[in-house]
Amino acid sequence: MHRRNSRQERAGRAGRAGVAKAARGRRRNGGAAPADDGLEFDFEAIGRRLVRIRSLLGYGIHGGQTALLRRYNVSISKASWSTYESGQARLPLQVARNIMRIPRLKGLTLDYLFFGRLEGMPAQLRAALERVDDEAE
């Protein structure tokens, strides 16, 4: 059996401590987690945008998640989608890309999904998302 030297043991403990510290920071930040480039992901805001997208596609609150996932083959479970919408989990990049492939959302950007930026999207999609935002308020 190979035993790790003390440097490796210290590095392992430091890595685990860093992960735990980041998780505590997210809880204190209300679900926001720092991105690699210094920007912060706000999980709750991402979840609200997912709800807006679902509304834009015509899938309501009751049974809408299941119908949306089945219709567009987003390849995740309803439980996972619910955690993304509620801001309890980080939206994986692959799932975001699957959402962007939905034909009615042609032109949807990662900037909108993760940061709420409407720039760079087709005017028609931007206007539709803004209408959904206005209806929600």
C-alpha positions as CSV (number, residue, x, y, z in Angstrom):
1,M,0.0,0.0,0.0
2,H,1.4,3.4,-1.0
3,R,1.3,6.1,1.6
4,R,1.0,9.8,0.6
5,N,3.7,12.1,1.7
6,S,2.9,15.0,4.0
7,R,2.9,17.5,1.1
8,Q,0.2,15.5,-0.7
9,E,-1.8,15.2,2.4
10,R,-1.7,18.9,3.1
11,A,-2.7,19.6,-0.5
12,G,-5.6,17.2,-0.2
13,R,-6.8,18.8,3.0
14,A,-6.5,22.3,1.5
15,G,-8.5,21.3,-1.6
16,R,-11.3,19.9,0.5
17,A,-11.3,22.9,2.7
18,G,-11.5,25.2,-0.3
19,V,-14.6,23.3,-1.7
20,A,-16.3,23.5,1.7
21,K,-15.5,27.2,2.0
22,A,-16.9,27.9,-1.4
23,A,-20.1,26.1,-0.6
24,R,-20.5,28.1,2.6
25,G,-20.0,31.3,0.6
26,R,-22.7,30.3,-1.8
27,R,-25.1,29.8,1.0
28,R,-24.3,33.2,2.5
29,N,-24.5,34.8,-1.0
30,G,-28.1,33.6,-1.5
31,G,-27.1,31.0,-4.1
32,A,-24.5,33.1,-6.0
33,A,-21.3,31.3,-6.9
34,P,-18.2,33.0,-8.4
35,A,-17.6,32.1,-12.0
36,D,-14.0,31.3,-13.2
37,D,-13.7,34.8,-14.8
38,G,-14.8,36.7,-11.7
39,L,-18.4,37.0,-12.7
40,E,-21.0,35.6,-10.3
41,F,-23.7,33.1,-11.2
42,D,-26.9,33.9,-9.4
43,F,-28.7,30.6,-9.3
44,E,-32.1,32.1,-8.4
45,A,-31.9,34.6,-11.3
46,I,-31.0,31.8,-13.7
47,G,-34.0,29.9,-12.3
48,R,-36.3,32.8,-13.0
49,R,-35.1,33.0,-16.6
50,L,-35.8,29.3,-17.0
51,V,-39.4,29.9,-15.8
52,R,-39.7,32.8,-18.3
53,I,-38.5,30.6,-21.1
54,R,-41.0,27.9,-20.1
55,S,-43.8,30.5,-20.1
56,L,-42.6,31.9,-23.5
57,L,-42.9,28.4,-24.9
58,G,-46.4,28.1,-23.6
59,Y,-45.9,25.6,-20.8
60,G,-47.7,26.7,-17.6
61,I,-47.0,26.1,-14.0
62,H,-49.0,22.8,-13.6
63,G,-47.4,20.0,-15.6
64,G,-45.5,22.4,-17.8
65,Q,-42.0,21.1,-16.8
66,T,-42.7,17.6,-17.8
67,A,-44.4,18.5,-21.1
68,L,-41.6,20.9,-22.0
69,L,-38.9,18.3,-21.3
70,R,-40.7,15.6,-23.2
71,R,-41.6,17.8,-26.2
72,Y,-38.1,19.2,-26.7
73,N,-36.1,16.2,-25.5
74,V,-33.9,18.3,-23.1
75,S,-32.5,15.1,-21.6
76,I,-32.9,15.8,-17.9
77,S,-35.4,14.7,-15.3
78,K,-38.2,16.9,-14.0
79,A,-36.6,16.9,-10.6
80,S,-33.3,18.3,-12.0
81,W,-35.2,21.0,-14.0
82,S,-37.1,21.9,-10.8
83,T,-33.8,22.4,-8.9
84,Y,-32.5,24.6,-11.7
85,E,-35.7,26.7,-11.7
86,S,-35.7,27.1,-7.9
87,G,-32.1,28.1,-7.8
88,Q,-31.1,25.2,-5.7
89,A,-28.6,23.8,-8.2
90,R,-26.2,25.2,-10.9
91,L,-27.5,24.9,-14.5
92,P,-24.9,22.7,-16.3
93,L,-23.5,24.1,-19.5
94,Q,-24.7,21.0,-21.5
95,V,-28.3,21.5,-20.3
96,A,-28.1,25.2,-21.3
97,R,-26.9,24.2,-24.7
98,N,-29.8,21.8,-25.0
99,I,-32.2,24.6,-24.2
100,M,-30.6,26.8,-26.8
101,R,-31.3,24.1,-29.4
102,I,-35.1,24.4,-29.0
103,P,-36.2,25.7,-32.4
104,R,-38.5,28.4,-31.0
105,L,-35.6,29.8,-29.1
106,K,-33.3,30.3,-32.1
107,G,-30.8,32.9,-31.1
108,L,-31.0,32.4,-27.4
109,T,-27.6,33.1,-25.8
110,L,-25.6,31.7,-22.9
111,D,-25.3,35.4,-21.8
112,Y,-29.0,35.5,-21.3
113,L,-29.3,32.2,-19.5
114,F,-26.5,32.8,-17.1
115,F,-26.4,36.6,-16.8
116,G,-29.7,38.0,-18.1
117,R,-28.1,39.9,-21.0
118,L,-30.4,40.5,-23.9
119,E,-27.8,41.9,-26.2
120,G,-26.8,39.8,-29.2
121,M,-30.2,38.0,-29.5
122,P,-32.6,38.5,-32.4
123,A,-35.0,41.4,-31.8
124,Q,-38.1,39.2,-32.0
125,L,-36.8,36.8,-29.3
126,R,-35.6,39.7,-27.2
127,A,-39.1,41.4,-27.4
128,A,-40.8,38.1,-26.6
129,L,-38.7,37.6,-23.5
130,E,-39.3,41.2,-22.4
131,R,-43.1,40.7,-22.8
132,V,-42.9,37.6,-20.6
133,D,-40.9,39.7,-18.0
134,D,-43.6,42.4,-18.1
135,E,-46.4,39.9,-17.6
136,A,-44.5,38.3,-14.7
137,E,-44.3,41.6,-12.8
